[in-house]
Amino acid sequence: SINSMTLPVLILGAGGHARVLIDALLASSALIAGIVDPDPLMAGATVLGVPVLGGDEIVCNYSPDEILLVNGLGSIRLPHRPWGGPLRRCNSRKIKPYRHGDHDHSGYRYW
């Protein structure tokens, strides 16, 4: 069994809600791997010192047993983008938002 408290987290979204969560995670000494955001203008930027790694497809670079996802989406800025966008296609695994501590059938767990 993996101790989820030692896994790095990946923040979904780089907006205001994500900033609040990043602040709390940094205060709790969590290891933040980075942020994913669908806005191509955000790639390479930082939010509270945490790098924006790219779009949702970045999640696919991680195995479900090596990362936790943190839903930083308070609202969707891009009305044409359903939640998850490319996340739904990571190795044919569907990824859906879940409550703290839950996981989906793909194996990705949400903090």
The first five atom37 places (N, CA, C, CB, O) and aatype in JSON, in Angstrom:
{
  "aatype": [15, 9, 2, 15, 12, 16, 10, 14, 19, 10, 9, 10, 7, 0, 7, 7, 8, 0, 1, 19, 10, 9, 3, 0, 10, 10, 0, 15, 15, 0, 10, 9, 0, 7, 9, 19, 3, 14, 3, 14, 10, 12, 0, 7, 0, 16, 19, 10, 7, 19, 14, 19, 10, 7, 7, 3, 6, 9, 19, 4, 2, 18, 15, 14, 3, 6, 9, 10, 10, 19, 2, 7, 10, 7, 15, 9, 1, 10, 14, 8, 1, 14, 17, 7, 7, 14, 10, 1, 1, 4, 2, 15, 1, 11, 9, 11, 14, 18, 1, 8, 7, 3, 8, 3, 8, 15, 7, 18, 1, 18, 17],
  "atom_mask": [
    [1, 1, 1, 1, 1],
    [1, 1, 1, 1, 1],
    [1, 1, 1, 1, 1],
    [1, 1, 1, 1, 1],
    [1, 1, 1, 1, 1],
    [1, 1, 1, 1, 1],
    [1, 1, 1, 1, 1],
    [1, 1, 1, 1, 1],
    [1, 1, 1, 1, 1],
    [1, 1, 1, 1, 1],
    [1, 1, 1, 1, 1],
    [1, 1, 1, 1, 1],
    [1, 1, 1, 0, 1],
    [1, 1, 1, 1, 1],
    [1, 1, 1, 0, 1],
    [1, 1, 1, 0, 1],
    [1, 1, 1, 1, 1],
    [1, 1, 1, 1, 1],
    [1, 1, 1, 1, 1],
    [1, 1, 1, 1, 1],
    [1, 1, 1, 1, 1],
    [1, 1, 1, 1, 1],
    [1, 1, 1, 1, 1],
    [1, 1, 1, 1, 1],
    [1, 1, 1, 1, 1],
    [1, 1, 1, 1, 1],
    [1, 1, 1, 1, 1],
    [1, 1, 1, 1, 1],
    [1, 1, 1, 1, 1],
    [1, 1, 1, 1, 1],
    [1, 1, 1, 1, 1],
    [1, 1, 1, 1, 1],
    [1, 1, 1, 1, 1],
    [1, 1, 1, 0, 1],
    [1, 1, 1, 1, 1],
    [1, 1, 1, 1, 1],
    [1, 1, 1, 1, 1],
    [1, 1, 1, 1, 1],
    [1, 1, 1, 1, 1],
    [1, 1, 1, 1, 1],
    [1, 1, 1, 1, 1],
    [1, 1, 1, 1, 1],
    [1, 1, 1, 1, 1],
    [1, 1, 1, 0, 1],
    [1, 1, 1, 1, 1],
    [1, 1, 1, 1, 1],
    [1, 1, 1, 1, 1],
    [1, 1, 1, 1, 1],
    [1, 1, 1, 0, 1],
    [1, 1, 1, 1, 1],
    [1, 1, 1, 1, 1],
    [1, 1, 1, 1, 1],
    [1, 1, 1, 1, 1],
    [1, 1, 1, 0, 1],
    [1, 1, 1, 0, 1],
    [1, 1, 1, 1, 1],
    [1, 1, 1, 1, 1],
    [1, 1, 1, 1, 1],
    [1, 1, 1, 1, 1],
    [1, 1, 1, 1, 1],
    [1, 1, 1, 1, 1],
    [1, 1, 1, 1, 1],
    [1, 1, 1, 1, 1],
    [1, 1, 1, 1, 1],
    [1, 1, 1, 1, 1],
    [1, 1, 1, 1, 1],
    [1, 1, 1, 1, 1],
    [1, 1, 1, 1, 1],
    [1, 1, 1, 1, 1],
    [1, 1, 1, 1, 1],
    [1, 1, 1, 1, 1],
    [1, 1, 1, 0, 1],
    [1, 1, 1, 1, 1],
    [1, 1, 1, 0, 1],
    [1, 1, 1, 1, 1],
    [1, 1, 1, 1, 1],
    [1, 1, 1, 1, 1],
    [1, 1, 1, 1, 1],
    [1, 1, 1, 1, 1],
    [1, 1, 1, 1, 1],
    [1, 1, 1, 1, 1],
    [1, 1, 1, 1, 1],
    [1, 1, 1, 1, 1],
    [1, 1, 1, 0, 1],
    [1, 1, 1, 0, 1],
    [1, 1, 1, 1, 1],
    [1, 1, 1, 1, 1],
    [1, 1, 1, 1, 1],
    [1, 1, 1, 1, 1],
    [1, 1, 1, 1, 1],
    [1, 1, 1, 1, 1],
    [1, 1, 1, 1, 1],
    [1, 1, 1, 1, 1],
    [1, 1, 1, 1, 1],
    [1, 1, 1, 1, 1],
    [1, 1, 1, 1, 1],
    [1, 1, 1, 1, 1],
    [1, 1, 1, 1, 1],
    [1, 1, 1, 1, 1],
    [1, 1, 1, 1, 1],
    [1, 1, 1, 0, 1],
    [1, 1, 1, 1, 1],
    [1, 1, 1, 1, 1],
    [1, 1, 1, 1, 1],
    [1, 1, 1, 1, 1],
    [1, 1, 1, 1, 1],
    [1, 1, 1, 0, 1],
    [1, 1, 1, 1, 1],
    [1, 1, 1, 1, 1],
    [1, 1, 1, 1, 1],
    [1, 1, 1, 1, 1]
  ],
  "atom_positions": [
    [[0.84, -1.19, 0.0], [0.0, 0.0, 0.0], [0.88, 1.25, 0.0], [-0.95, 0.0, 1.22], [1.88, 1.32, 0.71]],
    [[0.49, 2.21, -0.79], [1.26, 3.45, -0.91], [0.78, 4.44, 0.14], [1.13, 4.05, -2.33], [-0.42, 4.64, 0.31]],
    [[1.72, 5.06, 0.82], [1.37, 6.1, 1.77], [1.11, 7.38, 0.99], [2.5, 6.31, 2.84], [2.05, 8.03, 0.54]],
    [[-0.16, 7.73, 0.83], [-0.52, 8.87, 0.0], [0.04, 10.2, 0.51], [-2.01, 8.97, -0.1], [0.15, 11.15, -0.26]],
    [[0.39, 10.27, 1.76], [0.93, 11.53, 2.29], [2.34, 11.8, 1.77], [0.94, 11.5, 3.82], [2.81, 12.93, 1.84]],
    [[3.02, 10.77, 1.24], [4.37, 10.98, 0.73], [4.4, 11.17, -0.78], [5.24, 9.82, 1.12], [5.45, 11.48, -1.33]],
    [[3.27, 11.0, -1.45], [3.23, 11.17, -2.89], [3.18, 12.65, -3.27], [2.02, 10.43, -3.48], [2.56, 13.45, -2.57]],
    [[3.82, 13.0, -4.39], [3.68, 14.38, -4.87], [2.28, 14.59, -5.42], [4.75, 14.7, -5.95], [1.6, 13.64, -5.82]],
    [[1.86, 15.85, -5.44], [0.53, 16.18, -5.96], [0.66, 17.0, -7.23], [-0.29, 16.94, -4.91], [1.62, 17.75, -7.42]],
    [[-0.32, 16.84, -8.09], [-0.43, 17.61, -9.31], [-1.73, 18.38, -9.23], [-0.36, 16.69, -10.59], [-2.8, 17.79, -9.06]],
    [[-1.66, 19.7, -9.34], [-2.82, 20.57, -9.22], [-3.49, 20.7, -10.58], [-2.41, 21.98, -8.67], [-2.84, 20.99, -11.58]],
    [[-4.8, 20.47, -10.61], [-5.57, 20.64, -11.85], [-6.15, 22.05, -11.86], [-6.71, 19.56, -11.97], [-7.07, 22.35, -11.1]],
    [[-5.62, 22.91, -12.72], [-6.09, 24.29, -12.81], [-5.12, 25.25, -12.17], [0.0, 0.0, 0.0], [-4.42, 24.91, -11.21]],
    [[-5.08, 26.48, -12.7], [-4.14, 27.49, -12.2], [-4.85, 28.79, -11.81], [-3.09, 27.79, -13.24], [-4.22, 29.84, -11.77]],
    [[-6.15, 28.71, -11.52], [-6.91, 29.9, -11.18], [-6.93, 30.18, -9.69], [0.0, 0.0, 0.0], [-6.09, 29.7, -8.93]],
    [[-7.91, 30.97, -9.29], [-8.01, 31.42, -7.9], [-8.2, 30.29, -6.9], [0.0, 0.0, 0.0], [-7.58, 30.31, -5.84]],
    [[-9.05, 29.32, -7.22], [-9.27, 28.2, -6.3], [-7.97, 27.4, -6.15], [-10.41, 27.28, -6.81], [-7.64, 26.97, -5.04]],
    [[-7.25, 27.2, -7.25], [-5.98, 26.48, -7.19], [-4.98, 27.22, -6.3], [-5.4, 26.3, -8.6], [-4.23, 26.59, -5.56]],
    [[-4.96, 28.55, -6.36], [-4.04, 29.33, -5.53], [-4.29, 29.1, -4.04], [-4.18, 30.83, -5.85], [-3.35, 28.98, -3.26]],
    [[-5.55, 29.03, -3.65], [-5.89, 28.77, -2.26], [-5.39, 27.39, -1.84], [-7.42, 28.88, -2.04], [-4.82, 27.22, -0.76]],
    [[-5.61, 26.41, -2.71], [-5.17, 25.05, -2.4], [-3.64, 24.95, -2.36], [-5.72, 24.07, -3.43], [-3.09, 24.28, -1.49]],
    [[-2.97, 25.61, -3.3], [-1.5, 25.6, -3.31], [-0.97, 26.21, -2.03], [-0.96, 26.37, -4.53], [-0.04, 25.67, -1.43]],
    [[-1.55, 27.31, -1.6], [-1.12, 27.96, -0.37], [-1.25, 27.0, 0.82], [-1.96, 29.23, -0.11], [-0.34, 26.89, 1.64]],
    [[-2.37, 26.3, 0.89], [-2.59, 25.34, 1.98], [-1.63, 24.16, 1.88], [-4.04, 24.83, 1.97], [-1.09, 23.7, 2.89]],
    [[-1.4, 23.66, 0.67], [-0.49, 22.54, 0.49], [0.94, 22.92, 0.84], [-0.54, 22.03, -0.95], [1.65, 22.14, 1.48]],
    [[1.36, 24.11, 0.43], [2.71, 24.57, 0.78], [2.86, 24.73, 2.29], [3.03, 25.91, 0.08], [3.91, 24.4, 2.85]],
    [[1.82, 25.22, 2.95], [1.87, 25.38, 4.4], [1.96, 24.04, 5.12], [0.63, 26.14, 4.88], [2.48, 23.96, 6.23]],
    [[1.44, 22.98, 4.48], [1.49, 21.65, 5.1], [2.71, 20.85, 4.62], [0.21, 20.88, 4.79], [2.81, 19.65, 4.9]],
    [[3.62, 21.5, 3.92], [4.85, 20.89, 3.42], [4.62, 19.76, 2.42], [5.65, 20.36, 4.57], [5.44, 18.85, 2.3]],
    [[3.49, 19.81, 1.71], [3.23, 18.82, 0.67], [4.2, 19.02, -0.49], [1.76, 18.91, 0.18], [4.62, 20.14, -0.77]],
    [[4.54, 17.95, -1.15], [5.4, 18.02, -2.33], [4.5, 18.23, -3.54], [6.28, 16.71, -2.48], [3.72, 17.35, -3.9]],
    [[4.62, 19.39, -4.18], [3.79, 19.72, -5.34], [4.64, 19.54, -6.59], [3.21, 21.18, -5.24], [5.63, 20.24, -6.78]],
    [[4.23, 18.59, -7.45], [4.97, 18.32, -8.68], [4.79, 19.45, -9.69], [4.51, 16.99, -9.29], [5.7, 19.73, -10.47]],
    [[3.62, 20.08, -9.68], [3.35, 21.16, -10.61], [1.86, 21.34, -10.8], [0.0, 0.0, 0.0], [1.04, 20.76, -10.09]],
    [[1.54, 22.18, -11.78], [0.16, 22.54, -12.1], [-0.08, 22.2, -13.57], [-0.13, 24.06, -11.81], [0.81, 22.36, -14.4]],
    [[-1.29, 21.72, -13.87], [-1.69, 21.57, -15.27], [-2.86, 22.51, -15.52], [-2.07, 20.08, -15.61], [-3.76, 22.64, -14.69]],
    [[-2.84, 23.16, -16.68], [-3.9, 24.1, -17.04], [-4.02, 24.09, -18.56], [-3.59, 25.55, -16.49], [-3.0, 24.11, -19.25]],
    [[-5.24, 24.07, -19.1], [-5.42, 23.98, -20.55], [-5.03, 25.24, -21.32], [-6.83, 23.65, -20.85], [-4.9, 25.19, -22.54]],
    [[-4.86, 26.36, -20.64], [-4.51, 27.61, -21.31], [-3.05, 27.56, -21.74], [-4.78, 28.84, -20.39], [-2.17, 27.56, -20.88]],
    [[-2.77, 27.53, -23.04], [-1.37, 27.44, -23.49], [-0.52, 28.63, -23.06], [-1.33, 27.33, -25.0], [0.7, 28.52, -23.0]],
    [[-1.14, 29.76, -22.77], [-0.39, 30.92, -22.31], [0.13, 30.75, -20.88], [-1.26, 32.17, -22.4], [1.04, 31.47, -20.46]],
    [[-0.43, 29.8, -20.15], [0.0, 29.56, -18.77], [1.23, 28.64, -18.7], [-1.14, 28.94, -17.97], [1.95, 28.67, -17.71]],
    [[1.46, 27.85, -19.74], [2.6, 26.92, -19.73], [3.9, 27.68, -19.51], [2.66, 26.12, -21.07], [4.18, 28.66, -20.2]],
    [[4.68, 27.23, -18.56], [5.95, 27.88, -18.23], [5.83, 28.95, -17.15], [0.0, 0.0, 0.0], [6.84, 29.39, -16.61]],
    [[4.61, 29.37, -16.85], [4.4, 30.36, -15.78], [4.53, 29.67, -14.42], [3.0, 31.05, -15.93], [4.66, 28.45, -14.35]],
    [[4.49, 30.44, -13.36], [4.46, 29.89, -12.01], [3.29, 30.51, -11.26], [5.8, 30.13, -11.26], [2.9, 31.65, -11.52]],
    [[2.75, 29.75, -10.32], [1.69, 30.23, -9.44], [2.17, 29.96, -8.03], [0.3, 29.52, -9.73], [2.32, 28.81, -7.62]],
    [[2.42, 31.02, -7.28], [2.97, 30.92, -5.93], [4.24, 30.08, -5.92], [1.94, 30.31, -4.97], [4.5, 29.33, -4.98]],
    [[5.04, 30.22, -6.98], [6.31, 29.51, -7.08], [6.21, 28.1, -7.63], [0.0, 0.0, 0.0], [7.23, 27.42, -7.77]],
    [[5.01, 27.64, -7.94], [4.8, 26.29, -8.47], [4.68, 26.39, -9.99], [3.51, 25.62, -7.84], [3.89, 27.19, -10.49]],
    [[5.45, 25.59, -10.74], [5.43, 25.7, -12.2], [4.16, 25.13, -12.84], [6.63, 25.01, -12.77], [3.62, 24.12, -12.4]],
    [[3.7, 25.82, -13.9], [2.63, 25.29, -14.73], [3.32, 24.46, -15.81], [1.71, 26.45, -15.36], [4.05, 24.99, -16.65]],
    [[3.09, 23.16, -15.77], [3.81, 22.22, -16.61], [3.25, 22.11, -18.02], [3.81, 20.88, -15.97], [3.95, 21.67, -18.94]],
    [[2.0, 22.49, -18.2], [1.36, 22.37, -19.5], [-0.11, 22.05, -19.32], [0.0, 0.0, 0.0], [-0.7, 22.37, -18.29]],
    [[-0.7, 21.42, -20.34], [-2.12, 21.1, -20.32], [-2.42, 19.81, -19.57], [0.0, 0.0, 0.0], [-1.53, 19.17, -19.0]],
    [[-3.7, 19.44, -19.6], [-4.17, 18.24, -18.89], [-3.41, 16.98, -19.27], [-5.64, 18.04, -19.16], [-3.28, 16.06, -18.46]],
    [[-2.91, 16.93, -20.51], [-2.22, 15.72, -20.97], [-0.99, 15.39, -20.13], [-1.82, 15.89, -22.42], [-0.5, 14.26, -20.17]],
    [[-0.48, 16.35, -19.38], [0.68, 16.12, -18.51], [0.38, 15.02, -17.49], [1.08, 17.43, -17.78], [1.29, 14.28, -17.1]],
    [[-0.87, 14.9, -17.06], [-1.24, 13.86, -16.1], [-0.85, 12.49, -16.63], [-2.75, 13.91, -15.79], [-0.45, 11.61, -15.85]],
    [[-0.96, 12.29, -17.94], [-0.66, 10.99, -18.55], [0.82, 10.61, -18.42], [-1.07, 11.01, -20.01], [1.17, 9.45, -18.62]],
    [[1.67, 11.57, -18.1], [3.09, 11.28, -17.92], [3.37, 10.58, -16.6], [3.9, 12.55, -17.99], [4.47, 10.08, -16.38]],
    [[2.39, 10.53, -15.73], [2.56, 9.94, -14.41], [1.72, 8.68, -14.29], [2.16, 10.94, -13.31], [0.62, 8.59, -14.82]],
    [[2.26, 7.72, -13.59], [1.51, 6.51, -13.26], [0.57, 6.85, -12.11], [2.46, 5.33, -12.89], [0.91, 7.66, -11.26]],
    [[-0.62, 6.24, -12.07], [-1.55, 6.52, -10.97], [-0.99, 6.23, -9.58], [-2.8, 5.72, -11.16], [-1.47, 6.8, -8.6]],
    [[0.02, 5.37, -9.49], [0.56, 5.06, -8.17], [1.72, 5.97, -7.76], [1.02, 3.64, -8.12], [2.32, 5.76, -6.71]],
    [[2.03, 6.98, -8.58], [3.13, 7.88, -8.23], [2.71, 9.33, -8.06], [4.2, 7.79, -9.27], [3.55, 10.2, -7.86]],
    [[1.4, 9.61, -8.15], [0.94, 11.0, -8.07], [-0.47, 11.05, -7.47], [0.95, 11.66, -9.47], [-1.25, 10.12, -7.62]],
    [[-0.77, 12.14, -6.8], [-2.14, 12.43, -6.36], [-2.61, 13.65, -7.15], [-2.21, 12.69, -4.79], [-1.82, 14.54, -7.45]],
    [[-3.89, 13.69, -7.48], [-4.45, 14.82, -8.18], [-5.21, 15.7, -7.2], [-5.37, 14.36, -9.33], [-5.93, 15.19, -6.34]],
    [[-5.05, 17.01, -7.33], [-5.79, 17.97, -6.51], [-6.64, 18.81, -7.46], [-4.82, 18.87, -5.65], [-6.11, 19.48, -8.34]],
    [[-7.96, 18.76, -7.27], [-8.87, 19.5, -8.13], [-8.88, 20.97, -7.74], [-10.29, 18.9, -8.05], [-9.54, 21.37, -6.77]],
    [[-8.15, 21.77, -8.49], [-8.08, 23.2, -8.25], [-9.03, 23.99, -9.12], [0.0, 0.0, 0.0], [-8.91, 25.21, -9.24]],
    [[-9.99, 23.31, -9.74], [-10.94, 23.97, -10.64], [-12.14, 24.46, -9.84], [-11.39, 23.02, -11.77], [-12.99, 23.67, -9.43]],
    [[-12.21, 25.76, -9.63], [-13.37, 26.33, -8.95], [-14.49, 26.56, -9.95], [0.0, 0.0, 0.0], [-15.67, 26.42, -9.62]],
    [[-14.12, 26.9, -11.16], [-15.05, 27.03, -12.28], [-14.23, 26.85, -13.54], [-15.82, 28.43, -12.27], [-13.0, 26.93, -13.51]],
    [[-14.9, 26.62, -14.63], [-14.2, 26.39, -15.89], [-14.18, 27.7, -16.67], [-14.87, 25.25, -16.72], [-15.23, 28.24, -17.01]],
    [[-12.96, 28.19, -16.96], [-12.82, 29.45, -17.69], [-13.16, 29.3, -19.16], [-11.42, 29.98, -17.55], [-13.68, 30.23, -19.77]],
    [[-12.88, 28.15, -19.73], [-13.09, 27.94, -21.14], [-14.4, 27.15, -21.32], [-11.89, 27.19, -21.79], [-14.41, 25.94, -21.09]],
    [[-15.48, 27.81, -21.71], [-16.79, 27.15, -21.73], [-16.86, 25.94, -22.66], [-17.84, 28.14, -22.14], [-17.71, 25.08, -22.46]],
    [[-16.0, 25.86, -23.67], [-16.04, 24.74, -24.6], [-15.3, 23.51, -24.08], [-15.46, 25.16, -25.93], [-15.34, 22.46, -24.71]],
    [[-14.64, 23.62, -22.95], [-13.81, 22.53, -22.43], [-14.55, 21.78, -21.33], [-12.47, 23.08, -21.9], [-14.76, 22.33, -20.25]],
    [[-14.96, 20.53, -21.57], [-15.56, 19.75, -20.49], [-14.5, 19.42, -19.46], [-16.22, 18.46, -21.03], [-13.32, 19.35, -19.8]],
    [[-14.89, 19.21, -18.21], [-13.92, 18.89, -17.18], [-13.13, 17.68, -17.6], [-14.6, 18.66, -15.82], [-13.7, 16.68, -18.03]],
    [[-11.85, 17.78, -17.48], [-11.0, 16.65, -17.77], [-10.4, 16.67, -19.15], [0.0, 0.0, 0.0], [-9.31, 16.14, -19.34]],
    [[-11.07, 17.26, -20.12], [-10.55, 17.32, -21.48], [-9.7, 16.11, -21.83], [0.0, 0.0, 0.0], [-10.21, 14.99, -21.84]],
    [[-8.41, 16.32, -22.11], [-7.53, 15.21, -22.47], [-7.34, 14.2, -21.34], [-6.2, 15.76, -22.88], [-6.94, 13.06, -21.6]],
    [[-7.62, 14.57, -20.11], [-7.5, 13.62, -19.0], [-8.37, 12.4, -19.24], [-7.87, 14.29, -17.67], [-8.02, 11.29, -18.81]],
    [[-9.47, 12.58, -19.9], [-10.38, 11.47, -20.16], [-9.76, 10.42, -21.06], [-11.67, 11.97, -20.78], [-10.25, 9.29, -21.13]],
    [[-8.68, 10.77, -21.76], [-8.08, 9.85, -22.7], [-6.74, 9.29, -22.25], [-7.91, 10.52, -24.01], [-6.09, 8.61, -23.05]],
    [[-6.29, 9.54, -21.05], [-5.02, 9.0, -20.57], [-5.06, 7.48, -20.62], [-4.71, 9.49, -19.12], [-5.72, 6.84, -19.8]],
    [[-4.37, 6.92, -21.56], [-4.31, 5.46, -21.69], [-5.69, 4.82, -21.62], [-3.43, 4.88, -20.59], [-5.86, 3.77, -21.01]],
    [[-6.65, 5.46, -22.26], [-8.04, 4.97, -22.3], [-8.69, 4.89, -20.93], [-8.09, 3.61, -22.95], [-9.68, 4.18, -20.76]],
    [[-8.15, 5.61, -19.95], [-8.75, 5.61, -18.61], [-9.57, 6.87, -18.46], [-7.65, 5.52, -17.49], [-9.11, 7.96, -18.83]],
    [[-10.77, 6.75, -17.95], [-11.58, 7.93, -17.69], [-11.24, 8.47, -16.31], [-13.1, 7.61, -17.81], [-11.11, 7.7, -15.36]],
    [[-11.09, 9.77, -16.21], [-10.78, 10.41, -14.94], [-11.9, 11.38, -14.63], [-9.4, 11.14, -14.99], [-12.24, 12.23, -15.45]],
    [[-12.48, 11.25, -13.47], [-13.6, 12.09, -13.07], [-13.26, 12.77, -11.75], [-14.9, 11.26, -12.94], [-12.42, 12.27, -11.0]],
    [[-13.89, 13.92, -11.45], [-13.63, 14.55, -10.15], [-14.21, 13.7, -9.01], [-14.23, 15.96, -10.11], [-15.31, 13.17, -9.13]],
    [[-13.48, 13.59, -7.94], [-13.9, 12.83, -6.77], [-13.62, 13.64, -5.51], [-13.18, 11.47, -6.71], [-12.9, 14.64, -5.54]],
    [[-14.19, 13.18, -4.41], [-13.95, 13.82, -3.12], [-12.58, 13.44, -2.59], [-15.04, 13.43, -2.11], [-11.96, 12.5, -3.09]],
    [[-12.11, 14.16, -1.59], [-10.84, 13.89, -0.92], [-10.74, 12.42, -0.56], [-10.68, 14.77, 0.34], [-11.64, 11.86, 0.07]],
    [[-9.64, 11.79, -0.96], [-9.39, 10.41, -0.59], [-9.99, 9.37, -1.52], [0.0, 0.0, 0.0], [-9.65, 8.19, -1.41]],
    [[-10.86, 9.78, -2.44], [-11.47, 8.82, -3.35], [-10.52, 8.54, -4.51], [-12.83, 9.35, -3.87], [-9.53, 9.25, -4.7]],
    [[-10.84, 7.52, -5.28], [-10.11, 7.24, -6.5], [-11.09, 6.67, -7.51], [-8.92, 6.26, -6.25], [-12.18, 6.23, -7.16]],
    [[-10.69, 6.67, -8.77], [-11.57, 6.12, -9.8], [-10.98, 4.82, -10.32], [-11.77, 7.13, -10.96], [-9.92, 4.38, -9.88]],
    [[-11.67, 4.2, -11.25], [-11.24, 2.9, -11.74], [-9.91, 2.94, -12.48], [-12.29, 2.34, -12.63], [-9.32, 1.89, -12.71]],
    [[-9.43, 4.11, -12.87], [-8.13, 4.23, -13.56], [-6.99, 4.08, -12.56], [-8.02, 5.59, -14.3], [-5.86, 3.81, -12.96]],
    [[-7.29, 4.25, -11.28], [-6.24, 4.17, -10.27], [-5.78, 5.53, -9.79], [0.0, 0.0, 0.0], [-5.14, 5.61, -8.74]],
    [[-6.07, 6.62, -10.51], [-5.68, 7.94, -10.05], [-6.45, 8.28, -8.8], [-5.9, 9.01, -11.14], [-7.67, 8.08, -8.74]],
    [[-5.76, 8.8, -7.8], [-6.41, 9.17, -6.55], [-6.39, 10.67, -6.4], [-5.72, 8.5, -5.35], [-5.46, 11.35, -6.83]],
    [[-7.43, 11.18, -5.78], [-7.58, 12.61, -5.57], [-7.38, 12.93, -4.12], [-8.95, 13.11, -6.05], [-7.94, 12.26, -3.24]],
    [[-6.57, 13.94, -3.86], [-6.33, 14.36, -2.49], [-7.42, 15.3, -2.07], [-4.96, 15.03, -2.33], [-7.42, 15.78, -0.94]]
  ]
}
